[in-house]
């Protein structure tokens, strides 16, 4: 690792996953970090959404595609929290854009 990296060199073996397939994708650059050592994230798209129960409440969750990450690395996030964190990003319009893209590719 580069000397200026702020990633801890120890990891838990229990977090490792089995390698599937014949090819490996290697990241050339480390993720971008802010001055506090946190990852700089940029939301690219909401790929899908679903309603889940959390306690006794319904919560809308979205499958989020992040900048500089592969689509397979998309994560499930609460859309309410995303709207609060990414004020300039409209999750509703993003979902509609995705539906239009899917409809165009299936026709």
Phi, psi and omega in degrees: 000149176299150183298330183271005181287148180247028178267133180290132185282004181252139177223164181265129180298328181295343179274350181290147178241154180294136177286127179240133179097172186264343183251157178235139177258123182251129177280126181278325182247150173286154178300151178289140181233153175271185184292347179261005179083012178266150177296136171276119183245146176224119180286128181258313184201154169261112185279329182198167175213156177206161178260129179234156175270128171236106187069236178252018182243149172272132181234132178273120180251145179236147174270113192255128172268126182256149177298141179069009176238153178288158180299329178294342180266013178299148183238155176273124183225151175288127183293330178297315180294322179296319178298327179284322183281321182247080187299323182281355185252121179265111180293328180294313180291328179295319179295318178296319177300319180295319178298321178295319178298315181296320180295322181292325181281337180273345180268000000 
